[in-house]
Amino acid sequence: MNRWTVVAIPALMKLGFWGLGLTSVIDAASLPVPMDALLAFYVWEDKPHFWFYCLVASAGSAVGGLLPYALGRAGGELFLLKRVNRERFEKMRTKFEKQEFLAVLVPSMLPPPTPWKAFVFAAGVFEMRVVPFMLAVFAGRMVRWLVLSLLVLKLGPSAVSVVGDVVRDHLRLFLGLLVLIFLAIGVWVIRKNRKGNQPMDSN
């Protein structure tokens, strides 16, 4: 548990679940916060309501994510076009639009050092609708933090460091799996589109 968490937890605990929700908004919107450690502390101190803390933190993350999403939507296209040409930009847009929900859901499920805000920014750049965007963030975070909470209930707060160590030690494996997931989704979407475009036999 780092210094920020040690200093902040007493103040946040006085705010109850509002403190957790507010911190989750801040973490998603701008300043990185050790949310896993904070959530683990809440869960360990109030085990019967672990699901509620996951719900609040996930909702806060969906709300906070609207800031980088809005930045991407407001000026992200110009930002990317300064770094890639128009042809590549349009290819990126096409790929994202085919699997936009999963492109936000999967990174939202993964713990640091996953570059989550980059995917959120991209969702804004490629004009993903707000409601599906928030649902994808919320669902991904719920999965992530429910799994973490169950580990905390089983192993104690040390589960946070265990998960962090596994991710850091196997970062290439996690990123490789992420790429494979997107490739599999892409193949599935292409096949589905081909089937949908096949002309029906007329009798």
C-alpha positions in Angstrom: 0.0 0.0 0.0 1.6 3.2 -1.1 1.8 6.6 0.7 -1.1 8.1 -1.1 -3.4 5.3 0.0 -2.2 5.4 3.6 -2.9 9.1 3.8 -6.2 9.2 1.9 -7.9 6.1 3.2 -8.9 7.6 6.7 -10.5 10.6 5.0 -12.2 8.6 2.4 -13.6 6.1 4.8 -15.4 8.9 6.7 -17.3 9.6 3.4 -18.3 6.0 3.1 -19.2 4.7 -0.3 -19.3 8.3 -1.6 -15.5 8.5 -1.0 -14.9 5.4 -3.1 -17.2 6.7 -5.9 -15.5 10.1 -5.9 -12.1 8.6 -6.0 -13.1 6.3 -8.9 -14.3 9.4 -10.9 -11.0 11.2 -10.3 -9.0 8.1 -11.2 -10.8 7.6 -14.5 -11.0 11.3 -15.4 -7.4 12.5 -14.7 -5.2 11.6 -11.8 -4.2 7.9 -11.5 -5.2 6.5 -8.1 -4.4 3.1 -6.7 -8.1 2.0 -7.0 -7.4 -1.7 -6.5 -5.8 -1.1 -3.1 -8.5 1.3 -2.1 -11.3 -1.0 -3.1 -9.6 -3.9 -1.4 -9.5 -2.0 1.9 -13.2 -1.2 1.6 -14.1 -4.8 0.8 -11.9 -6.1 3.7 -13.5 -3.8 6.2 -17.1 -4.5 5.1 -17.1 -8.0 3.5 -20.9 -8.5 3.2 -21.2 -5.5 0.9 -18.3 -6.1 -1.4 -20.6 -6.2 -4.4 -21.9 -2.7 -3.6 -18.4 -1.2 -3.5 -17.7 -2.8 -6.9 -20.9 -1.3 -8.2 -20.1 2.2 -6.9 -16.5 2.1 -8.1 -17.6 0.9 -11.6 -20.2 3.6 -11.9 -17.7 6.2 -10.9 -15.2 5.0 -13.4 -17.9 5.1 -16.2 -18.7 8.7 -15.2 -15.0 9.8 -14.9 -14.1 8.2 -18.2 -16.4 10.7 -19.9 -13.6 13.4 -19.6 -10.9 11.6 -21.7 -13.7 10.4 -24.0 -14.9 14.0 -24.5 -11.3 15.2 -25.1 -11.0 12.6 -27.8 -14.3 13.6 -29.3 -13.5 17.3 -29.2 -10.0 17.3 -30.7 -8.7 13.8 -30.9 -9.0 13.5 -34.6 -6.6 16.4 -35.2 -4.3 15.0 -32.6 -4.1 11.6 -34.3 -3.9 13.1 -37.8 -0.7 14.9 -36.8 0.8 11.5 -36.1 -0.7 9.2 -38.8 -1.9 9.9 -42.3 -5.6 10.0 -43.3 -5.5 6.5 -44.9 -4.2 4.9 -41.7 -6.6 6.9 -39.6 -9.6 5.7 -41.6 -8.4 2.1 -41.3 -8.1 2.6 -37.5 -11.7 4.0 -37.4 -13.0 1.0 -39.4 -11.4 -1.5 -37.1 -12.6 0.3 -34.0 -16.2 0.7 -35.2 -16.5 -3.1 -36.0 -15.8 -4.0 -32.4 -16.1 -0.7 -30.4 -17.9 -2.2 -27.4 -15.3 -4.9 -26.8 -12.5 -2.4 -27.6 -13.5 -0.5 -24.5 -14.8 -3.5 -22.4 -11.7 -5.6 -22.5 -9.2 -2.9 -21.5 -11.6 -1.9 -18.7 -11.4 -5.4 -17.3 -7.6 -5.4 -17.1 -5.5 -4.0 -14.2 -2.6 -1.6 -14.6 -0.3 -1.1 -16.6 -3.0 -1.5 -19.3 -3.2 1.8 -21.1 -6.9 2.2 -20.4 -7.2 5.9 -21.1 -5.8 5.4 -24.6 -8.7 3.2 -25.5 -11.2 5.6 -23.8 -9.6 8.5 -25.8 -10.0 6.4 -29.0 -13.6 5.8 -28.2 -14.1 9.6 -28.3 -12.1 10.1 -31.4 -14.1 7.5 -33.3 -17.4 8.9 -32.0 -18.6 5.8 -30.1 -22.0 6.6 -28.7 -22.1 7.7 -25.0 -24.4 5.1 -23.6 -22.6 2.0 -25.1 -19.3 3.6 -24.0 -20.4 4.0 -20.4 -21.9 0.5 -20.4 -18.7 -1.0 -21.7 -16.6 0.8 -19.1 -19.1 -0.1 -16.3 -19.3 -3.8 -17.3 -15.5 -4.2 -17.7 -14.8 -2.5 -14.4 -17.4 -4.7 -12.6 -15.8 -7.8 -13.9 -12.3 -6.6 -12.8 -13.3 -5.5 -9.4 -15.6 -8.4 -8.6 -12.7 -10.8 -9.4 -10.4 -8.7 -7.2 -13.0 -8.6 -4.4 -13.3 -12.4 -4.4 -9.6 -12.7 -4.2 -9.5 -10.2 -1.3 -12.1 -12.2 0.5 -10.1 -15.4 0.0 -6.5 -14.1 0.4 -6.9 -10.7 2.2 -5.8 -7.3 1.0 -2.5 -8.8 -0.1 -4.4 -10.1 -3.2 -3.8 -6.7 -4.7 -0.1 -7.1 -4.8 -0.4 -10.7 -6.0 -2.5 -9.6 -9.0 -0.2 -6.7 -9.7 2.9 -9.0 -9.6 1.3 -11.5 -11.9 0.4 -8.8 -14.5 3.8 -7.2 -14.3 5.6 -10.5 -14.6 3.4 -11.7 -17.5 2.7 -8.4 -19.2 3.7 -9.7 -22.6 1.4 -12.6 -22.2 -1.5 -10.4 -21.1 -1.0 -8.1 -24.1 -0.7 -11.1 -26.4 -4.0 -12.5 -25.2 -5.5 -9.0 -25.7 -4.4 -9.0 -29.3 -5.7 -12.6 -29.8 -9.0 -11.6 -28.4 -9.3 -8.7 -30.8 -8.2 -10.8 -33.7 -10.8 -13.5 -32.9 -13.5 -10.8 -32.5 -12.5 -9.3 -35.9 -12.7 -12.7 -37.6 -16.1 -13.3 -36.0 -17.4 -9.9 -37.2 -16.2 -10.4 -40.7 -17.8 -13.9 -41.0 -21.0 -12.6 -39.5 -21.1 -9.7 -42.0 -20.4 -12.1 -44.9 -23.3 -14.3 -43.9 -25.6 -11.3 -43.5 -24.7 -10.1 -47.0 -25.3 -13.4 -48.7 -28.3 -13.2 -51.0 -31.3 -15.4 -50.0 -32.4 -18.1 -52.4 -35.7 -17.3 -53.9 -38.1 -20.1 -54.7 
